[in-house]
Structure formats: structure tokens, C-alpha cells
Amino acid sequence: MLQRWQNTLEWLNAALLILLPLYRYALPTAAPLNTLLLLYLPAVAALVAAWRLKTSCRPPLPLSGAAWLEQHLLLALLLTLLYWLYLPLAPFSTPDAQLLWLSNQLAIAGLVLRLYWVYRTPGSITPDTAASQSWLVGYASQSGMAQQLAQRSAQQLRQAGFQVALAGLDQLTQQQLQQHQKALFVVSTYGEGEPPDNASRFYQLAQQWQQSLGQLQYAVLALGDRSYQQFCGFGHWLDQWLHSREAKALQPVLELDSTERQPQALSQWQQLLSSLTLQAPLEPDESHWFNAGLSSRYIANPASSGLPCYVVKLQAPTTLQWQAGDLLEVQPENSKCSVALWLTKHLINGCQAVYYQDRHVPLCWALAELQLDKVQPPATGEPLAAWLAAQPKLPLRSYSIASIPEEGQLMLLVRQVQQADGSLGIGSGWLTAWAMEQQPVQLRLCRHSSFYLPADNPPVIFIANGTGIAGIRALLAQRVKRGHKQNWLLFGERRQHTDFFFAKDIRQWQQQGFITHCDLAFSQDQPDKYYVQHALAAQRDRLQQWLAQGAAIYVCGSLQGMGSAVHQVLTDIVGENELNRLRLQGRYRRDLY
């Protein structure tokens, strides 16, 4: 806002200086040329000096936006008052000279404002120090969302003229933290308060660092899921650790619920970036959401003792390009029955038209996206559009994409979730039961670069259990497309004849030579439970041979049980230090939930 006032003042002055020569040409009887030059040249010089100062110097952070706005408004009023009081007494009687005199005052006022804005505090950034002013932007990301937000934050700082160092937490050293005076951290939480994989090494080392970080000012944006008990646990640990090292927080930790479509914490983070860069905050980006028709779905484990799993196929837009490893965020909807019961309970007509998400739709359509158990009916006379905008939306659900773009469809593997009362979970219920064929499903593609395949052709070990085979299937399909044949698959489920997901594809790739080893662990096919971690431990020698050849490991599936058990087996075989080295090299990647 303040920068906009100042820029407007300078642009008006520039327009005035450009128009005055035209006015002089049209009216040759105006003021003498030497009088105009005497006024014109200082105005041009002041304007050029103000613009050069603007482009070469970064201003300091605003201390009080309201106070500065008042000062700008007051200055504008004073200039106007001086102009009207002085103009009748001015020695310049012609209109062009009077306007040029006003331009002089505007140019000089703009230059003074610009100088005072840049140099008003001892900590201001001058032309000499602008190049050395830098920000550290650190991130800890598992699914890629925190990394993307960190990249956007770094880009916004760079566009404002700052130097920015962007790095995952595992790449940071104690010396780097001590060298920076300002830092932003965007960190997610893994499981129940644990650090993401690309921050586990930092988490271990940082607790041994004792040096003070008293020079550091920082802010933390913590990502999490409120369904977990330790919501944003790692973000709060990082904030407490920085505080214990005497670093100073620019503001309290912002908690972002990644299941919200438009989280309030993200708007607050953008407000912080706006105050740091003196640029308008970015509006919430809804452009990445798209609709995809439900092409088909079928049960993938008929007669299984476990909960039903469905292969869901969605018609992807022709312009959509994704990579193996990417995720889909789904905006679920309530069943029509649930919406009808809510409307009946509150005696509300669900057919009445409302303005919702930039379009006119029946009220029942809008209610389908809301958390009905938390929605109270509108008050008498309350506008429906305003009431709807204030209601909580259903949380988003995230799924691994099981297909690649060349297959033409977005394919998911969704296991139904049953609530305590026997009803289906919102996300799985929407995709496997309530959405009708060809009905649009609201989706958003989430880049998951931390689970992408290597660019070259090393051997790859794929480990999955349950619906985790979905993400692994996409990676295998991409390897097949590239002609890369050194693939080893370890997969575990309940019973082979009912729960072997994507068995046809896997068998075909085996026959074609694209899966050189396939170790299956179906826990209920023998008296003693046999899980995927047992299959991995039984292949200790092969694992070491593949790793010696430069193999990468990809693990996808449940965090509790399989994920932690496989990690322990790998630690027992190769050692913790070697596993950390593989992670830093990008050769140990996990997508666990």
C-alpha cells in the first residue's frame, strides 16, 4: 500500500513532465523558455534520482503500516494546501509555469520520501549492503508440499531484490545457520511428530549443537494434519530448538493444516512475506484445481478378509502432465443421503439457488462439500452466499497416482475406510461409492519430487505393502517405458488369490524381463505371519549386492508396521550411517502414510 502511494506520486509527476512540452508547443504565448527550463530541469533531476534510488536500494521493513499510511496521506494534503495557498502569490502567472512549479514540489517531495524510507533506521539496507543482505529459506518436506511453499517463498524474496539460499534441512550446517541473520523455515511433520526424511539427519545433529544463534531472526510455517495427535509436532520442535539457541522469532509458529483447501495459516504466511518484501500478498491460487470425470471403478480384492479396495479411473484433461511418484489431492463430497438428512433436519429447501465458488448452484450441491456435522443453519435473513463462505469444508484427501500420462487416465487404488458406526470415510466413500460414473471429481495435482525416479538408469529396489503398491506401480510403468530392466519388487498383503493388486501388470513385466526379482509376502497364506520386512531380511546378500551396484530404494505404504519395520531391517543390514548416506544421495526414498 505505502509503496503504491509513492510510486503513484512519481508516475503522476513523470506524466506531468511529459505533457508540459506538448502544452508549451500548443500555446507559444506561455511563459518564457528560460523560466520553464529553470523549473523543468530540477524536476527531472529529482525524479530521476528518486527512481535510481528505488532500483538500487532495498527499503527496511515497515515498523507500522498504519502510521506510515497516515503520514503519506497527511503529506499529500499538505502539498495540496501549499499549492492552492501559494499559487495565487506565485511569480509565475502562466498555467504551464504554475504546473511546472507544482511538478517541482512533487519531485522533491518524492525524493525526500524515498531517501527517508531507505535511510530512516540504522538497520536500513543501503546500496553498499543490498548485495550482502540474504535470507535463508529451509524446508523439511515428505510429500513435496512444504518444499513447494518454500520455493515460492524464496522466489518472492528474490523478486524483491534479496539474495536467497534455499535448502533442505539436512543440507544445512551449524556454520550456515550462524552466517545468516534472517531465515524462514517451512517444515512438515511426519507420522506422530517425527521429522520428514530430509530433516532426520538435521534433527539428530542439531541436538548436539551448542553455539548461540542470537544473530538469527526467523519464522516457522509448520505443516501437519489435525487428525494426528502431534499436529505440527516437528515445526514446534524446530521453533523451540531455535529459541533455545537464542534465535529471535519474527512471529509465533503458523500451523497449516494440509487437509484444508484454503488454510488461514497460508494467508498469514503471505502477509508476513508481504511485510518483508513490501509487495502485495499473493492471492490464494485456485488455478491448479480441475475436474475429472469418473471413468470407471472396480473392486480389486473381491472375497478378501480385509476392507474392500477399488481401482478408480479418472479421465485426465489432455493438458495435464504428471510424473510417476506424483500425488492427487481430492476434494471429497458428502453422499446425497447425508445432505438430504441435513436439509430435512433443519427444514431448508435444498433446491434454492446460491452463489458459491463463482457460480450459481443449488444449495444441496454446495452443502455436499461442507462438514455437515459442524454446519449450523443460517440465521433468519442471513445471505446464503456469506453464510456458505464461513462454513468449514470437508478436508482434502491425498492419493498416490498409480498410472503414467501415456496410459491416458489417472488411476488410483483406494481402500474403503469404515467409521465406528459402520459408515464410510469421506474420502474413500466419495471415490468408491457415492460419486456416479462420469460425475466430475475436483482434483489438484501435487508434485512429489522427493519420490521421483533417478534420471539415469541405476538398479531400483521397490518395496510396498497394501495400497502402497499404487505409487510403486507408476514408478515401474515409467521404468518399463524407459526400457530400464534392473528392477526388484517386494510386495506384501493378506492373501495372494484375493489381494495381489495389479497382478496382471506385474506378471507381464516379469515375463518381459522388466522385473528381475519379485519377492511376495502374503501374511495369511501360511500359519506363521510373513510380512514384506521378512522377505527383505531373507534377501540380505542380494540387497547388499544391489546397493554395491548403486541401487536406489523406494518404499511406499503404511508408516506404522511396514514402514518402520523395513527401515529397521535396512538399518540392521547396512547400518544407520550408510542409510543416512543413501538418503542424502537420493537413493533411499519413502512415501509412507
GIZI-V364710 format. One record per helix or strand of 2 or more residues. SS is the DSSP state (H for helix, E for strand). FROM is the first residue (numbers start at 0). TO is the last residue. If there is no record, write none. Layout:
# GIZI-V364710
{{SS & FROM & TO} {SS & FROM & TO}}
This chain:
# GIZI-V364710
{{H & 1 & 25} {H & 32 & 55} {H & 64 & 86} {H & 94 & 118} {H & 126 & 129} {E & 133 & 139} {H & 144 & 158} {E & 162 & 167} {H & 168 & 170} {H & 173 & 178} {E & 181 & 189} {E & 193 & 194} {H & 196 & 205} {E & 216 & 223} {H & 232 & 243} {E & 247 & 248} {E & 253 & 256} {H & 263 & 276} {E & 288 & 298} {E & 308 & 314} {E & 326 & 330} {H & 335 & 345} {E & 352 & 355} {E & 358 & 361} {H & 362 & 366} {H & 371 & 373} {H & 383 & 388} {E & 396 & 399} {H & 404 & 406} {E & 408 & 414} {H & 425 & 433} {E & 439 & 445} {H & 448 & 450} {E & 459 & 464} {H & 465 & 481} {E & 486 & 492} {H & 495 & 498} {H & 502 & 510} {E & 516 & 521} {H & 531 & 537} {H & 539 & 547} {E & 551 & 556} {H & 558 & 573} {H & 575 & 583} {E & 587 & 591}}
